[in-house]
Amino acid sequence: MRDVWVSEIKAVGERAYSFSYGLFKAGEAQYLVSSFRSAESCRPDECTWIIQRLTPSYKVAASGKPFTACGALNDLDVTDGRLTICGKGADLP
């Protein structure tokens, strides 16, 4: 996770931060969705997320561009191979 969010970690001066992440399957592919969280970077109404497609051995095969959605951890949904966060659709890489 530190490699994915290196610029955000540097921006907060390596103060307290955490990651939120989840694995999900869409079609035959496995994906990792993650967000970087610090006092400055993620609020309940806005947070930056990244989606990565993984190989069967969990190596990163492709990364999507960062996108903004709410920061609510309990509002991620995968239905019919489509990820939404707080109702906002996300493109899969």
C-alpha positions in Angstrom: 0.0 0.0 0.0 2.9 2.4 0.7 4.1 2.1 -2.9 0.6 2.9 -4.2 0.1 6.0 -2.0 3.8 7.2 -1.8 3.1 10.8 -2.9 0.2 11.2 -0.4 2.4 9.8 2.4 5.1 12.4 1.6 2.4 15.1 1.5 1.4 14.5 5.1 5.0 14.3 6.2 4.6 10.7 7.3 2.3 11.8 10.2 -0.4 9.4 11.2 -2.2 7.8 8.3 -4.0 4.5 7.5 -5.3 2.7 4.5 -8.7 1.2 3.8 -8.9 -1.5 1.2 -11.0 -4.4 0.0 -10.8 -7.2 -2.5 -13.6 -8.1 -4.9 -14.1 -10.2 -8.0 -15.8 -8.9 -11.1 -16.1 -11.4 -13.9 -13.0 -13.6 -13.8 -10.8 -10.8 -12.5 -9.8 -10.0 -8.9 -9.5 -6.4 -7.9 -8.1 -4.4 -5.0 -9.7 -1.0 -4.1 -7.9 1.2 -1.6 -8.0 4.7 -0.1 -5.4 6.6 1.8 -6.6 8.2 5.0 -5.2 11.0 7.1 -6.6 14.0 8.9 -6.0 16.1 5.8 -6.8 13.6 3.0 -10.1 11.8 3.6 -13.4 12.9 5.0 -16.7 11.0 5.1 -18.0 13.0 2.2 -14.8 12.9 0.0 -11.9 10.5 -0.3 -9.5 9.5 -3.1 -9.6 5.8 -4.2 -7.5 3.7 -6.5 -8.6 0.3 -8.1 -6.0 -2.2 -9.2 -6.6 -5.5 -11.2 -4.6 -8.4 -9.7 -3.1 -11.5 -11.2 -4.1 -14.9 -9.7 -0.9 -14.6 -7.5 -2.1 -11.1 -6.3 0.5 -9.1 -8.2 -0.7 -5.8 -9.8 -1.6 -6.3 -13.4 -3.2 -2.9 -14.0 -3.9 0.3 -12.1 -6.8 2.7 -12.6 -6.5 6.4 -12.2 -7.3 7.9 -8.7 -10.9 9.0 -8.4 -12.9 10.8 -5.8 -16.0 9.4 -4.0 -17.2 9.5 -0.4 -15.1 8.1 2.3 -17.7 5.9 3.8 -16.2 2.4 4.2 -19.6 0.7 4.4 -20.9 2.1 1.1 -18.8 0.0 -1.3 -20.9 -2.2 -3.5 -20.2 -4.7 -6.3 -23.2 -5.7 -8.3 -23.2 -7.3 -11.8 -19.4 -6.8 -12.0 -19.6 -3.0 -11.4 -18.1 -1.3 -8.3 -19.9 1.7 -6.8 -18.8 3.8 -3.8 -21.7 5.8 -2.3 -23.6 5.2 -5.6 -20.8 6.6 -7.8 -19.6 4.2 -10.4 -16.0 3.4 -10.7 -14.2 2.3 -13.9 -12.2 -1.0 -13.6 -8.8 -1.1 -15.1 
